[in-house]
Amino acid sequence: MKKLILVGSTGVIGNKVKELLSKDFELVTVNRSSGDYQLDMGDADAVETMFKEVGSFDALIATSGYGKWGSINEHTIQDFHDGLNSKLMGQINLVMIGRKYANTGASFILTSGILAQYPVEGGLSLSMINSGIEAFVRGAALEAKDIHVNAVSPSFAKETMELMGIDSSSGVPAVEFAKLYKQAIDEGKSGEIYHIA
């Protein structure tokens, strides 16, 4: 059975990815404080250690990473650095370090978000991070011929909106986003940004 590393298996979307793919893959779960491995993906040395312990693998899905939600006046310079180090560089670390351990043709699927294309008030930091992830995916796909690199760009999951206490009528069930990660693996393309049409 092929091995899939799932970084962020306890989140709203990550949990649905876990449910959807657990029968098709040997799952290795990675989270900040739970799972088979605990990891701060912004720490490159820790990422390297995790990959050494996991060994070769066939797919990696990252659904985790922090970015501040708040107005421009509520952001400090450090807030930007924290988000860049967590969600952007964290996911880049997974690809740049993980490709040394990945089997030929392995799939890396990262997570950006709809704010890359459609900024909203309060989403400044996340718009910047998500755009960076998508630019990295497109650039890496041109150069990394031995692996597939793609991203899923979710909008608001219905479950997340409910957790935030906001109207979830426009939300998309998280399982619909989970299906996009599976599609990215199944299609074997590279440089694609998958989203709900």
Accessible surface in RSA format (square Angstrom, percent):
REM  Atomic radii and reference values for relative SASA: ProtOr
REM  Chains: A
REM  Algorithm: Lee & Richards
REM  Probe-radius: 1.40
REM  Slices: 20
REM RES _ NUM      All-atoms   Total-Side   Main-Chain    Non-polar    All polar
REM                ABS   REL    ABS   REL    ABS   REL    ABS   REL    ABS   REL
RES MET A   1   164.24  85.1  82.09  54.3  82.15 195.6  86.64  73.7  77.60 102.8
RES LYS A   2   132.06  64.4 127.07  78.0   4.99  11.9  72.69  65.4  59.37  63.2
RES LYS A   3    40.24  19.6  39.92  24.5   0.32   0.8  15.71  14.1  24.53  26.1
RES LEU A   4     0.00   0.0   0.00   0.0   0.00   0.0   0.00   0.0   0.00   0.0
RES ILE A   5     0.00   0.0   0.00   0.0   0.00   0.0   0.00   0.0   0.00   0.0
RES LEU A   6     0.03   0.0   0.03   0.0   0.00   0.0   0.03   0.0   0.00   0.0
RES VAL A   7     5.94   3.9   5.94   5.4   0.00   0.0   5.94   5.2   0.00   0.0
RES GLY A   8     7.46   9.2   0.00   N/A   7.46   9.2   7.02  19.3   0.44   1.0
RES SER A   9     3.68   3.1   2.05   2.7   1.63   3.8   0.00   0.0   3.68   5.2
RES THR A  10    97.33  69.2  68.44  69.4  28.89  68.9  48.96  65.8  48.38  73.1
RES GLY A  11    37.01  45.6   0.00   N/A  37.01  45.6  35.39  97.1   1.63   3.6
RES VAL A  12    43.09  28.4  27.78  25.2  15.31  36.9  35.07  30.5   8.03  21.8
RES ILE A  13    26.67  15.2  24.20  18.0   2.47   6.0  24.20  17.4   2.47   6.7
RES GLY A  14     0.80   1.0   0.00   N/A   0.80   1.0   0.00   0.0   0.80   1.8
RES ASN A  15    60.22  41.5  60.22  58.2   0.00   0.0   6.80  16.4  53.42  51.6
RES LYS A  16    57.52  28.1  56.83  34.9   0.70   1.7  14.01  12.6  43.52  46.4
RES VAL A  17     0.10   0.1   0.10   0.1   0.00   0.0   0.10   0.1   0.00   0.0
RES LYS A  18    83.88  40.9  83.88  51.5   0.00   0.0  34.97  31.5  48.91  52.1
RES GLU A  19   102.62  58.9  81.89  62.0  20.74  49.4  44.03  85.2  58.60  47.8
RES LEU A  20    37.04  20.6  32.66  23.4   4.38  11.0  36.96  26.0   0.08   0.2
RES LEU A  21     0.83   0.5   0.83   0.6   0.00   0.0   0.83   0.6   0.00   0.0
RES SER A  22    57.39  48.5  41.83  55.8  15.56  35.8  22.68  48.3  34.70  48.6
RES LYS A  23   144.98  70.7 119.94  73.6  25.04  59.6 109.72  98.8  35.26  37.6
RES ASP A  24    62.65  43.9  45.11  44.9  17.54  41.5  18.71  44.0  43.94  43.8
RES PHE A  25    23.04  11.5  19.45  12.0   3.59   9.3  19.45  11.8   3.59  10.3
RES GLU A  26    85.32  49.0  79.77  60.3   5.55  13.2  34.24  66.2  51.08  41.7
RES LEU A  27    35.90  20.0  13.46   9.6  22.44  56.4  13.46   9.5  22.44  60.4
RES VAL A  28    14.50   9.5  14.50  13.1   0.00   0.0  14.50  12.6   0.00   0.0
RES THR A  29    13.91   9.9  13.91  14.1   0.00   0.0   7.32   9.8   6.59  10.0
RES VAL A  30     0.34   0.2   0.34   0.3   0.00   0.0   0.34   0.3   0.00   0.0
RES ASN A  31    12.17   8.4   7.22   7.0   4.96  11.9  10.61  25.5   1.56   1.5
RES ARG A  32   161.96  68.0 142.96  72.9  19.00  45.2  66.03  90.2  95.93  58.1
RES SER A  33    99.53  84.1  71.40  95.3  28.14  64.8  40.51  86.3  59.02  82.7
RES SER A  34    45.69  38.6  40.98  54.7   4.71  10.8  41.08  87.5   4.61   6.5
RES GLY A  35    38.92  48.0   0.00   N/A  38.92  48.0  16.10  44.2  22.82  51.1
RES ASP A  36    87.94  61.6  57.82  57.5  30.13  71.2  19.32  45.5  68.63  68.4
RES TYR A  37    55.19  25.8  52.53  29.9   2.66   6.9  30.17  22.7  25.02  30.8
RES GLN A  38   106.64  59.6  78.34  57.3  28.30  67.4  30.38  64.7  76.26  57.8
RES LEU A  39    15.19   8.5   2.13   1.5  13.05  32.8   6.57   4.6   8.62  23.2
RES ASP A  40    58.79  41.2  52.29  52.0   6.50  15.4  17.51  41.2  41.28  41.2
RES MET A  41    12.88   6.7  11.14   7.4   1.74   4.1  11.14   9.5   1.74   2.3
RES GLY A  42    13.92  17.2   0.00   N/A  13.92  17.2   0.67   1.8  13.25  29.7
RES ASP A  43    63.65  44.6  56.24  56.0   7.41  17.5  16.23  38.2  47.42  47.3
RES ALA A  44    46.46  42.7  41.37  63.8   5.10  11.6  41.63  58.6   4.83  12.8
RES ASP A  45   115.46  80.9 111.51 111.0   3.94   9.3  31.50  74.1  83.96  83.7
RES ALA A  46    33.35  30.7  23.51  36.3   9.85  22.4  30.17  42.5   3.19   8.4
RES VAL A  47     0.00   0.0   0.00   0.0   0.00   0.0   0.00   0.0   0.00   0.0
RES GLU A  48    38.91  22.3  38.91  29.4   0.00   0.0  19.45  37.6  19.46  15.9
RES THR A  49    71.52  50.9  71.33  72.3   0.20   0.5  44.64  60.0  26.89  40.6
RES MET A  50     5.86   3.0   3.98   2.6   1.88   4.5   5.52   4.7   0.34   0.4
RES PHE A  51     0.00   0.0   0.00   0.0   0.00   0.0   0.00   0.0   0.00   0.0
RES LYS A  52   136.69  66.7 111.42  68.4  25.27  60.2  61.12  55.0  75.57  80.5
RES GLU A  53   109.11  62.6  77.51  58.6  31.61  75.3  36.94  71.5  72.17  58.9
RES VAL A  54    13.09   8.6   0.93   0.8  12.16  29.3   4.28   3.7   8.81  23.9
RES GLY A  55    24.38  30.1   0.00   N/A  24.38  30.1  24.38  66.9   0.00   0.0
RES SER A  56    64.02  54.1  53.16  70.9  10.86  25.0  21.33  45.4  42.69  59.8
RES PHE A  57     0.39   0.2   0.00   0.0   0.39   1.0   0.39   0.2   0.00   0.0
RES ASP A  58    33.95  23.8  27.44  27.3   6.51  15.4   5.56  13.1  28.39  28.3
RES ALA A  59     1.04   1.0   1.04   1.6   0.00   0.0   1.04   1.5   0.00   0.0
RES LEU A  60     0.00   0.0   0.00   0.0   0.00   0.0   0.00   0.0   0.00   0.0
RES ILE A  61     0.00   0.0   0.00   0.0   0.00   0.0   0.00   0.0   0.00   0.0
RES ALA A  62     0.00   0.0   0.00   0.0   0.00   0.0   0.00   0.0   0.00   0.0
RES THR A  63    28.65  20.4   2.10   2.1  26.55  63.3   2.09   2.8  26.57  40.2
RES SER A  64    35.76  30.2  27.49  36.7   8.28  19.1  32.18  68.5   3.58   5.0
RES GLY A  65    36.34  44.8   0.00   N/A  36.34  44.8   5.90  16.2  30.44  68.2
RES TYR A  66   112.32  52.4 106.17  60.4   6.15  16.0  90.94  68.3  21.38  26.4
RES GLY A  67    14.33  17.7   0.00   N/A  14.33  17.7   0.00   0.0  14.33  32.1
RES LYS A  68    47.76  23.3  46.56  28.6   1.20   2.9   4.99   4.5  42.77  45.6
RES TRP A  69   118.57  47.6  96.33  46.6  22.23  52.2  74.67  39.8  43.89  71.2
RES GLY A  70     6.28   7.7   0.00   N/A   6.28   7.7   6.28  17.2   0.00   0.0
RES SER A  71    47.36  40.0  43.01  57.4   4.35  10.0  40.35  85.9   7.01   9.8
RES ILE A  72   122.35  69.6 110.87  82.6  11.47  27.7 110.87  79.8  11.47  31.1
RES ASN A  73   142.57  98.3 107.55 103.9  35.02  84.3  30.51  73.4 112.06 108.3
RES GLU A  74   107.67  61.8  90.43  68.4  17.24  41.0  40.48  78.3  67.19  54.9
RES HIS A  75    20.82  11.4   0.67   0.5  20.15  51.5   0.68   0.7  20.14  23.4
RES THR A  76    78.48  55.8  72.02  73.0   6.46  15.4  75.19 101.0   3.29   5.0
RES ILE A  77   129.32  73.6 125.54  93.5   3.78   9.1 125.54  90.4   3.78  10.3
RES GLN A  78   107.96  60.4 105.13  76.8   2.83   6.7  47.69 101.5  60.27  45.7
RES ASP A  79    24.06  16.9  23.92  23.8   0.14   0.3   0.14   0.3  23.92  23.9
RES PHE A  80    42.35  21.2  42.35  26.2   0.00   0.0  42.35  25.7   0.00   0.0
RES HIS A  81   103.28  56.4 100.62  69.9   2.66   6.8  60.90  62.8  42.38  49.3
RES ASP A  82    59.87  41.9  53.82  53.6   6.05  14.3  14.88  35.0  44.99  44.9
RES GLY A  83     0.00   0.0   0.00   N/A   0.00   0.0   0.00   0.0   0.00   0.0
RES LEU A  84    52.86  29.4  52.86  37.8   0.00   0.0  52.86  37.1   0.00   0.0
RES ASN A  85    76.00  52.4  74.22  71.7   1.78   4.3  19.18  46.2  56.82  54.9
RES SER A  86    16.13  13.6  14.33  19.1   1.80   4.2  10.97  23.4   5.17   7.2
RES LYS A  87    21.61  10.5  21.61  13.3   0.00   0.0   4.99   4.5  16.62  17.7
RES LEU A  88    26.40  14.7  26.40  18.9   0.00   0.0  26.40  18.5   0.00   0.0
RES MET A  89    81.19  42.0  81.19  53.7   0.00   0.0  61.23  52.1  19.96  26.4
RES GLY A  90     0.00   0.0   0.00   N/A   0.00   0.0   0.00   0.0   0.00   0.0
RES GLN A  91     0.13   0.1   0.13   0.1   0.00   0.0   0.13   0.3   0.00   0.0
RES ILE A  92    27.20  15.5  27.20  20.3   0.00   0.0  27.20  19.6   0.00   0.0
RES ASN A  93    14.68  10.1  14.25  13.8   0.44   1.1   0.44   1.1  14.25  13.8
RES LEU A  94     0.00   0.0   0.00   0.0   0.00   0.0   0.00   0.0   0.00   0.0
RES VAL A  95     1.53   1.0   1.53   1.4   0.00   0.0   1.53   1.3   0.00   0.0
RES MET A  96    99.01  51.3  90.07  59.6   8.95  21.3  78.49  66.7  20.52  27.2
RES ILE A  97    21.55  12.3  21.34  15.9   0.21   0.5  21.55  15.5   0.00   0.0
RES GLY A  98     0.00   0.0   0.00   N/A   0.00   0.0   0.00   0.0   0.00   0.0
RES ARG A  99    88.89  37.3  79.01  40.3   9.89  23.5   7.66  10.5  81.23  49.2
RES LYS A 100   132.67  64.7  93.24  57.2  39.43  93.9  72.47  65.2  60.19  64.1
RES TYR A 101    49.43  23.1  39.51  22.5   9.93  25.8  38.47  28.9  10.96  13.5
RES ALA A 102    18.55  17.1   0.00   0.0  18.55  42.2   0.03   0.0  18.52  49.1
RES ASN A 103    56.99  39.3  52.15  50.4   4.84  11.7  19.75  47.5  37.24  36.0
RES THR A 104   126.94  90.3  96.35  97.7  30.60  72.9  63.89  85.8  63.06  95.3
RES GLY A 105    35.96  44.3   0.00   N/A  35.96  44.3  21.38  58.7  14.58  32.6
RES ALA A 106     2.51   2.3   0.00   0.0   2.51   5.7   2.45   3.5   0.06   0.2
RES SER A 107     6.07   5.1   5.78   7.7   0.29   0.7   0.71   1.5   5.36   7.5
RES PHE A 108     0.00   0.0   0.00   0.0   0.00   0.0   0.00   0.0   0.00   0.0
RES ILE A 109     0.00   0.0   0.00   0.0   0.00   0.0   0.00   0.0   0.00   0.0
RES LEU A 110     0.41   0.2   0.41   0.3   0.00   0.0   0.41   0.3   0.00   0.0
RES THR A 111    11.06   7.9  11.06  11.2   0.00   0.0  11.06  14.8   0.00   0.0
RES SER A 112     2.39   2.0   0.00   0.0   2.39   5.5   0.00   0.0   2.39   3.3
RES GLY A 113     6.26   7.7   0.00   N/A   6.26   7.7   6.26  17.2   0.00   0.0
RES ILE A 114    68.45  39.0  68.12  50.8   0.33   0.8  68.42  49.3   0.03   0.1
RES LEU A 115    22.46  12.5  22.46  16.1   0.00   0.0  22.46  15.8   0.00   0.0
RES ALA A 116    21.01  19.3   1.21   1.9  19.81  45.1   1.21   1.7  19.81  52.5
RES GLN A 117    91.68  51.3  67.12  49.1  24.56  58.5  46.84  99.7  44.84  34.0
RES TYR A 118   146.89  68.6 143.66  81.7   3.23   8.4  98.39  73.9  48.50  59.8
RES PRO A 119    96.47  70.3  74.94  68.3  21.53  78.3  75.09  62.0  21.38 132.9
RES VAL A 120    77.57  51.0  62.50  56.6  15.06  36.3  71.98  62.5   5.59  15.1
RES GLU A 121   174.46 100.2 148.37 112.2  26.10  62.1  69.27 134.0 105.19  85.9
RES GLY A 122    13.56  16.7   0.00   N/A  13.56  16.7   7.07  19.4   6.49  14.5
RES GLY A 123     0.00   0.0   0.00   N/A   0.00   0.0   0.00   0.0   0.00   0.0
RES LEU A 124    73.81  41.1  69.00  49.4   4.81  12.1  73.43  51.6   0.38   1.0
RES SER A 125     0.00   0.0   0.00   0.0   0.00   0.0   0.00   0.0   0.00   0.0
RES LEU A 126    30.36  16.9  30.36  21.7   0.00   0.0  30.36  21.3   0.00   0.0
RES SER A 127    13.05  11.0  12.49  16.7   0.56   1.3  12.77  27.2   0.28   0.4
RES MET A 128    71.61  37.1  58.58  38.8  13.04  31.0  39.68  33.7  31.93  42.3
RES ILE A 129     0.00   0.0   0.00   0.0   0.00   0.0   0.00   0.0   0.00   0.0
RES ASN A 130     4.12   2.8   4.12   4.0   0.00   0.0   0.00   0.0   4.12   4.0
RES SER A 131    50.65  42.8  43.89  58.6   6.76  15.6  34.09  72.6  16.56  23.2
RES GLY A 132    23.23  28.6   0.00   N/A  23.23  28.6  19.30  53.0   3.93   8.8
RES ILE A 133     0.66   0.4   0.46   0.3   0.20   0.5   0.66   0.5   0.00   0.0
RES GLU A 134     3.46   2.0   3.46   2.6   0.00   0.0   1.43   2.8   2.03   1.7
RES ALA A 135    64.08  58.9  51.29  79.2  12.79  29.1  55.94  78.8   8.14  21.6
RES PHE A 136    38.56  19.3  29.03  18.0   9.53  24.8  37.78  22.9   0.79   2.3
RES VAL A 137     0.00   0.0   0.00   0.0   0.00   0.0   0.00   0.0   0.00   0.0
RES ARG A 138   122.22  51.3 117.45  59.9   4.77  11.4  52.05  71.1  70.17  42.5
RES GLY A 139    30.46  37.6   0.00   N/A  30.46  37.6  29.43  80.8   1.03   2.3
RES ALA A 140    17.28  15.9   6.50  10.0  10.78  24.5  15.11  21.3   2.17   5.8
RES ALA A 141    16.87  15.5   5.58   8.6  11.29  25.7   5.64   7.9  11.23  29.7
RES LEU A 142   129.45  72.1 121.17  86.7   8.28  20.8 122.00  85.7   7.45  20.0
RES GLU A 143   146.11  83.9 121.89  92.2  24.21  57.7  42.53  82.3 103.58  84.6
RES ALA A 144     9.49   8.7   6.94  10.7   2.55   5.8   8.23  11.6   1.26   3.3
RES LYS A 145   167.74  81.8 132.19  81.1  35.55  84.6 101.47  91.3  66.27  70.6
RES ASP A 146    66.16  46.3  58.19  57.9   7.97  18.8  35.31  83.1  30.86  30.8
RES ILE A 147     6.34   3.6   1.84   1.4   4.50  10.9   2.46   1.8   3.89  10.6
RES HIS A 148    50.26  27.5  50.26  34.9   0.00   0.0  31.35  32.3  18.91  22.0
RES VAL A 149     0.00   0.0   0.00   0.0   0.00   0.0   0.00   0.0   0.00   0.0
RES ASN A 150     0.00   0.0   0.00   0.0   0.00   0.0   0.00   0.0   0.00   0.0
RES ALA A 151     0.00   0.0   0.00   0.0   0.00   0.0   0.00   0.0   0.00   0.0
RES VAL A 152     0.00   0.0   0.00   0.0   0.00   0.0   0.00   0.0   0.00   0.0
RES SER A 153     5.91   5.0   3.05   4.1   2.86   6.6   1.05   2.2   4.85   6.8
RES PRO A 154    12.83   9.3   8.79   8.0   4.04  14.7   8.79   7.3   4.04  25.1
RES SER A 155    34.87  29.5  25.03  33.4   9.84  22.7  21.37  45.5  13.50  18.9
RES PHE A 156    82.57  41.3  76.32  47.3   6.24  16.2  78.88  47.8   3.69  10.6
RES ALA A 157     2.87   2.6   0.90   1.4   1.97   4.5   0.90   1.3   1.97   5.2
RES LYS A 158    61.68  30.1  61.68  37.8   0.00   0.0  41.39  37.3  20.29  21.6
RES GLU A 159    52.24  30.0  51.36  38.9   0.88   2.1  37.42  72.4  14.82  12.1
RES THR A 160    39.29  27.9  39.29  39.8   0.00   0.0  30.82  41.4   8.46  12.8
RES MET A 161    12.66   6.6  12.66   8.4   0.00   0.0  12.37  10.5   0.29   0.4
RES GLU A 162   100.11  57.5  79.34  60.0  20.77  49.5  35.88  69.4  64.24  52.4
RES LEU A 163   141.53  78.8 106.60  76.3  34.92  87.8 110.68  77.7  30.85  83.0
RES MET A 164    98.00  50.8  65.85  43.6  32.16  76.6  68.80  58.5  29.20  38.7
RES GLY A 165    69.01  85.1   0.00   N/A  69.01  85.1  35.67  97.9  33.35  74.7
RES ILE A 166    77.00  43.8  63.86  47.6  13.14  31.7  70.26  50.6   6.74  18.3
RES ASP A 167   109.88  77.0  87.23  86.8  22.65  53.6  48.11 113.2  61.78  61.6
RES SER A 168    20.25  17.1  17.61  23.5   2.64   6.1   0.10   0.2  20.15  28.2
RES SER A 169    89.03  75.2  56.20  75.0  32.83  75.6  47.76 101.7  41.27  57.8
RES SER A 170    94.87  80.2  62.63  83.6  32.24  74.3  53.93 114.9  40.94  57.4
RES GLY A 171    10.78  13.3   0.00   N/A  10.78  13.3   0.16   0.4  10.61  23.8
RES VAL A 172    30.64  20.2  29.93  27.1   0.70   1.7  30.64  26.6   0.00   0.0
RES PRO A 173    56.89  41.5  56.66  51.7   0.22   0.8  56.89  47.0   0.00   0.0
RES ALA A 174     0.00   0.0   0.00   0.0   0.00   0.0   0.00   0.0   0.00   0.0
RES VAL A 175    52.42  34.5  52.34  47.4   0.09   0.2  52.34  45.5   0.09   0.2
RES GLU A 176    59.71  34.3  57.70  43.7   2.00   4.8  14.41  27.9  45.29  37.0
RES PHE A 177     0.45   0.2   0.45   0.3   0.00   0.0   0.45   0.3   0.00   0.0
RES ALA A 178     0.00   0.0   0.00   0.0   0.00   0.0   0.00   0.0   0.00   0.0
RES LYS A 179    98.18  47.9  94.00  57.7   4.18  10.0  57.13  51.4  41.05  43.7
RES LEU A 180    17.63   9.8  17.63  12.6   0.00   0.0  17.63  12.4   0.00   0.0
RES TYR A 181     0.00   0.0   0.00   0.0   0.00   0.0   0.00   0.0   0.00   0.0
RES LYS A 182    66.80  32.6  66.80  41.0   0.00   0.0  34.34  30.9  32.46  34.6
RES GLN A 183    71.52  40.0  66.87  48.9   4.65  11.1  23.18  49.3  48.34  36.7
RES ALA A 184     0.00   0.0   0.00   0.0   0.00   0.0   0.00   0.0   0.00   0.0
RES ILE A 185    30.52  17.4  20.36  15.2  10.17  24.5  20.36  14.7  10.17  27.6
RES ASP A 186    94.81  66.4  58.98  58.7  35.82  84.7  30.85  72.6  63.96  63.8
RES GLU A 187    75.51  43.4  43.87  33.2  31.64  75.3  26.30  50.9  49.21  40.2
RES GLY A 188    31.57  38.9   0.00   N/A  31.57  38.9  16.36  44.9  15.20  34.0
RES LYS A 189   104.56  51.0  96.57  59.3   7.99  19.0  59.66  53.7  44.90  47.8
RES SER A 190    42.28  35.7  17.57  23.5  24.71  56.9  17.50  37.3  24.79  34.7
RES GLY A 191    18.75  23.1   0.00   N/A  18.75  23.1   5.63  15.5  13.12  29.4
RES GLU A 192    70.64  40.6  68.91  52.1   1.73   4.1   3.17   6.1  67.48  55.1
RES ILE A 193    28.80  16.4  10.82   8.1  17.98  43.3  10.82   7.8  17.98  48.8
RES TYR A 194    18.36   8.6  15.03   8.5   3.34   8.7  18.36  13.8   0.00   0.0
RES HIS A 195   107.86  59.0  94.83  65.9  13.03  33.3  59.04  60.9  48.82  56.8
RES ILE A 196    71.16  40.5  51.47  38.3  19.69  47.4  53.27  38.4  17.89  48.6
RES ALA A 197   133.32 122.6  70.13 108.2  63.18 143.7  99.08 139.5  34.23  90.7
END  Absolute sums over single chains surface
CHAIN  1 A     9414.4       7457.0       1957.4       5323.7       4090.7
END  Absolute sums over all chains
TOTAL          9414.4       7457.0       1957.4       5323.7       4090.7
